[in-house]
Amino acid sequence: MSETKQPKQYAGVWLDSQHAIVISTTPENDEFAIRDKVSARVYHGGKGEHAMNNADNANTSKYLQSVAHLLKKYDEILVFGPGKSQEQLVNVLHEDAQFAGKQITIDTAKGLTDPQMIAKVRDFFQS
């Protein structure tokens, strides 16, 4: 019996500290499009600086984990956006054994429209 090899699945994710947009193809459709959007939930915690810092850390962790969950089915992932959020997400992905062996690329990008994000992902994987 010969196994048929599944085609690789590709995804790009643009994110900042509050929002993430996952762009990919589907097995039925080779066109890149926005597939998911994630927004960070904000919980302010109790009073005081320590409680607010703990709440911020918990919010960030939950947000990045929810984005990572959406990326598990992809073989190659482009992570891009402004600031440090993409580095934080890549660290989360590297800590998760389910992402071992997957190709993860990081890039920066500011102020892109949805069509520009889609074009960036498409051009990255089709070049």
Backbone as a ProteinNet text record, in pm:
[ID]
protein_1_A
[PRIMARY]
MSETKQPKQYAGVWLDSQHAIVISTTPENDEFAIRDKVSARVYHGGKGEHAMNNADNANTSKYLQSVAHLLKKYDEILVFGPGKSQEQLVNVLHEDAQFAGKQITIDTAKGLTDPQMIAKVRDFFQS
[TERTIARY]
82.6	0	87.1	53.3	129.2	42.8	108.5	38.8	43.4	-68.3	-66.8	-30.6	66.3	114.6	22.8	-21.4	-106.7	-24.6	-83.5	-10.6	11	120.7	149	44.3	16	-77.6	0.7	-31.6	40.3	-53.1	2.4	-75.7	15.2	-41.9	22.1	-66	-3.5	-82	-21.7	-105.2	-66.6	-120.2	-35.8	-86.6	-15.2	-92	-37	-79.4	-71.4	-100.4	-249.1	-335.8	-480.4	-556.3	-503.1	-577.1	-484.5	-541.4	-468.3	-558.5	-499.2	-571.4	-496.8	-565.4	-506	-547.4	-447.4	-467.7	-413.1	-495.4	-449.8	-532.8	-493	-573.8	-654.4	-744.7	-814.8	-781.7	-799.7	-773.5	-859.4	-976.8	-1065.9	-1033.4	-959.6	-940.3	-797.1	-726.2	-586.3	-569.1	-677.5	-669.3	-648.1	-553.1	-532.3	-643.1	-694	-799.5	-794.1	-860.2	-869.2	-960.6	-910.8	-987.3	-1037	-960.6	-997.8	-947.4	-1020.7	-977.4	-990.6	-890.7	-889.9	-864.7	-940.4	-917	-880.1	-785.4	-745.4	-858.4	-884.6	-983.6	-910.9	-977.5	-914	-982.1	-903.2	-947.3	-853.3	-907.1	-824.4	-773.4	-825.8	-778.8	-824.7	-760.4	-795.4	-727.7	-723.5	-659.8	-510.9	-437.1	-294.1	-214.7	-91.1	-3.9	25.3	49.7	80.2	-36.6	-157.3	-276	-295.2	-270.8	-285.2	-179	-56.3	48.8	14.3	-34.9	-75.3	-186.3	-283.7	-394.6	-343.4	-252.8	-195.6	-123.6	-43.1	29.3	-66.3	-171	-270	-344.2	-381	-449.3	-362.2	-236.1	-144	-126	-108.1	-89.7	-211.7	-330.6	-453.4	-470.2	-442.3	-453.1	-358.8	-231.8	-134.1	-165.2	-214.2	-252.2	-370.1	-465	-579.8	-535.8	-440.1	-386.4	-309.9	-226.9	-149.6	-242.2	-352.9	-448.4	-497.3	-520.6	-567.3	-460.7	-334.2	-223.8	-175.8	-228.6	-177.6	-183.8	-280.3	-297.1	-206.2	-130.3	-47.7	96.4	157	294.1	397.2	362.6	452.2	372.4	433.3	362.1	448.5	389.8	452.3	385.2	463.6	412.4	465.7	373.9	419	328.7	380	305.2	399.8	343.8	426	466.5	565.3	600.2	659.8	636	697.9	602.6	477.6	379.2	416	469.8	504.6	616.4	710.3	817.3	758.9	663	599.7	525.5	454.8	382.9	479.6	586.8	684.4	742.6	768.3	816.5	714.3	586	479.7	477.8	490.8	489.5	608.2	726.2	845.4	837.1	761.4	745.7	644.8	564.8	459.9	512.6	513.3	566.1	491.4	367.6	291.6	346.5	432.1	491.1	634.2	682.3	816.2	817.3	918.4	930.6	855.2	780.2	710	799.1	790.5	870.7	794.6	857.3	796.3	890	836.5	913.5	851	936.2	889.1	929.7	839.2	865.4	792	828.1	759.1	677.5	569.5	485.4	394.3	383.1	295.8	191.9	76.9	-25	-67.6	-87.2	-131.6	-284.1	-342.8	-485	-504.5	-628.8	-655.3	-603.2	-631.8	-578.2	-425.1	-359.8	-213	-159.6	-228.9	-187.8	-199.9	-312	-333.5	-225.8	-195.9	-92.8	44.2	75.3	204.5	218.5	115.1	119	128.2	42.6	43.6	181.4	237.5	368.1	478.1	469.9	572	573.8	458	452.8	459.7	430.3	433.2	560.4	652.3	777.3	879.3
-119	0	125.5	215.7	340.3	450.4	529.4	641.4	761.3	827.9	952.2	1063.4	1139.1	1246.8	1367.9	1416.5	1534.4	1656.3	1746.8	1870.1	1953.4	2025.1	2112.2	2220.9	2256	2365.3	2485.3	2602.7	2724.9	2826.3	2902.1	3008.9	3125	3242.2	3362.1	3417.9	3475.4	3539.2	3675.7	3778.6	3914.7	3935.8	3988.8	4018.2	4135.1	4201.2	4299.7	4256.8	4343.1	4301.9	4279.3	4320.3	4309.3	4225.7	4212.2	4146.1	4056.6	3946.5	3856.7	3820.9	3809.3	3772	3655.6	3542	3422.7	3417.5	3405.5	3402.1	3269.3	3194.2	3065.1	3022.8	2910.7	2845	2736.7	2676.4	2558.9	2442.9	2319	2205.4	2211.8	2270.7	2280	2397.8	2495	2619.6	2667.4	2690.1	2732.7	2883.1	2955.8	3100.7	3137.1	3226	3275.3	3374.1	3362	3451	3454.4	3552.5	3560.7	3449.1	3366.1	3251.7	3272.1	3342	3362.9	3498	3552.5	3675	3649.4	3694.1	3675.8	3811.6	3840.8	3962.9	3924.2	3996.4	3971.6	4015.2	3935.9	3973.6	4050.2	4147.2	4230.4	4207.5	4157	4142	4228	4315	4412.1	4364.6	4255.7	4204.8	4292	4273.5	4349.4	4484.3	4543.4	4674.2	4656.9	4753.8	4755.1	4715.3	4758.3	4735	4586.6	4513.9	4371.2	4294.1	4321.9	4254.5	4288.8	4413.3	4452.2	4385.2	4374.7	4306	4158.9	4094.4	3953.9	3938	4028.9	4023.5	4043.8	4139	4162.4	4038.6	3976	3855.4	3741.8	3725.3	3620.5	3649.2	3774.3	3811.9	3780	3819.6	3796.8	3647.5	3570.9	3427	3360.7	3394	3335.1	3374.4	3498.5	3548.2	3471.7	3461.2	3392.1	3243.2	3181.4	3039.9	3019.7	3112.9	3098.3	3112.8	3199.9	3213.5	3086.1	3036.6	2913.8	2797.1	2786.9	2678.4	2678.1	2795.4	2806	2764.7	2767.5	2741.7	2596.9	2513.2	2376.7	2293.3	2316	2231.6	2270.5	2377.3	2425.6	2375.8	2350.7	2300	2412.2	2520.7	2636.4	2759.8	2843.5	2958	3083.4	3189	3320.9	3404.5	3456.3	3540.9	3681.6	3778.7	3915.5	4016.2	4136.1	4243.4	4344.8	4445.8	4548.4	4506.2	4571.7	4551.8	4415.9	4370.7	4248.5	4128.6	4147.4	4039.9	3917.2	3938.9	3823.3	3741.3	3807.6	3734.4	3653.6	3712.9	3641.5	3518	3532.1	3417.8	3309.4	3346.8	3247	3172.7	3241.5	3173.6	3072.8	3109.5	3017.3	2895	2918	2806.5	2713.7	2770.2	2687.5	2606.1	2653.7	2581.1	2467.3	2465.1	2364.9	2252.9	2129.6	2014.7	1992.1	2035.8	2017.3	2100.3	2195.8	2278.1	2234.7	2129.7	2078.8	2031.9	2069.6	2028.2	2115.9	2212.1	2302.5	2422.4	2473.1	2590.2	2715.8	2795.9	2919.3	3034.7	3132.7	3249.9	3372.4	3464.8	3587.6	3707.2	3804.9	3924.7	4041.7	4162.2	4279.4	4343.7	4406.6	4478.3	4571.8	4694.3	4793.1	4839.6	4873.9	4944.3	4881.7	4750.9	4686.9	4673.7	4691	4665	4513.6	4467	4324	4270.7	4336.8	4286.1	4284	4381.2	4382.2	4266.1	4234.8	4119.9	3990.3	3974.7	3853.3	3841.9	3952.3	3952	3917.8	3969.5	3940.3	3790.7	3729	3585.7	3505.3	3538.4	3467.6	3476.8	3597.9	3616.4	3542.6	3538.3	3468.4	3319.7	3256.9	3113.1	3073.4	3163	3128	3175.4	3230.5	3276.2	3165.7
0	0	0	-82.7	-82.7	-20.6	59.2	122.4	29.8	15.5	-59.6	36.6	-3.7	82.6	70	183.5	186.8	146.4	69	36	162.7	161.9	276.5	287	411.4	436	487.7	433.6	463.9	528.9	623.4	686.9	721.9	714.5	764.5	874	974.2	1079.7	1107.2	1089.1	1126.9	1266.9	1355.4	1488.4	1552.1	1638.9	1729.9	1869.7	1965.9	2103.8	2130.2	2038.9	2062.2	1959.7	1838	1730.6	1649.1	1599.7	1511.1	1394	1276.8	1155.5	1091.6	1076	1015.9	869.8	782.7	638.3	587	513.8	462.8	343	286	184.9	254.4	182.9	234.3	141.6	186.4	96.8	-30.3	-21.8	-136.8	-228.3	-175.4	-247.6	-229	-338.3	-330.5	-313	-302.5	-285.9	-139.5	-114	21.9	56.5	177.6	226.4	378.7	437.3	582.9	630.8	722.1	772.3	914.9	996.5	1136.8	1183.1	1281.1	1350.2	1499	1574.1	1719.2	1782.6	1886.5	1963.4	2105.8	2160.9	2299.6	2391.5	2491.8	2593	2702.2	2755.2	2856.4	2990.7	3084.5	3222.8	3305.6	3384.9	3455.8	3590.3	3640.9	3768.8	3883.5	3995.4	4114.9	4115.3	4232.6	4246.4	4269.9	4230.5	4254.6	4131.9	4129.5	4015.4	3995.1	4103.8	4093.9	4031.8	4076.1	4022.1	3874.7	3837.9	3697.4	3610.7	3661.2	3585.2	3565.9	3672.2	3660	3558	3559.8	3464.4	3321.3	3302.3	3168.8	3117.2	3203.9	3163.4	3129	3209.1	3182.6	3052.1	3029.1	2904.9	2783.7	2789.4	2678.4	2653.1	2758.5	2744.2	2680.8	2727.4	2671.3	2524.8	2493.8	2356.5	2263.9	2303.1	2219	2206.1	2313.3	2307	2211.7	2211.1	2121.2	1975	1948.1	1812.6	1776.1	1866.5	1840.3	1808.4	1880.2	1856.6	1711.4	1655.8	1517.1	1415.8	1456.4	1363.2	1363.8	1449.8	1465.6	1338.9	1253.2	1134.5	1018.9	1033.6	923.2	934.2	817.2	811.5	809.7	742	734.2	771.4	855.9	913.1	902.1	849.2	846.5	953.9	1048.4	1156.5	1131.8	1118.8	1092.2	1159.8	1175.3	1239.1	1300.4	1366.8	1430.3	1571.9	1625.3	1766.5	1798.3	1920.9	1973.2	1975.8	1941.1	1952.8	1870.6	1750.7	1668.8	1732.9	1800	1870.4	1986.1	2057.9	2168.2	2116.9	2003.7	1948.6	1903.5	1837.5	1792.8	1912.4	2022.2	2143	2193.7	2192.8	2234.1	2141.6	2011.8	1916.4	1937.7	1962.1	1983.5	2112	2209.3	2335.8	2325.3	2219.7	2200.5	2111.3	2162	2087.5	1956.3	1946	1822.6	1705.9	1735.9	1630.9	1596.6	1661.5	1630.8	1485.4	1412.4	1273.2	1174.7	1224.2	1134.5	1106.5	985.3	949.5	988.7	1075.3	1124.6	1090.3	1019.3	978.5	1042.1	1086.1	1149.7	1063.5	1056.8	977.9	1044.2	1007.8	1061.3	949.8	988.6	892.4	969.7	922.7	986.2	886.5	937.6	861.2	730.4	726.3	604.1	603.4	486.5	470.1	458.2	469.4	454.2	320.2	206	79	75.7	139.3	143.3	227.1	337.7	420.8	342.1	273.3	193.6	86.4	18.3	-85.8	-27.7	90.4	153.4	179.7	233.6	264.3	134.5	37.8	-90.1	-156	-161.1	-224.7	-150.1	-16.9	61.9	28.6	22.2	-0.1	-146.5	-237.1	-378.3	-447.8	-373.3	-437.1	-442.1
[MASK]
+++++++++++++++++++++++++++++++++++++++++++++++++++++++++++++++++++++++++++++++++++++++++++++++++++++++++++++++++++++++++++++++

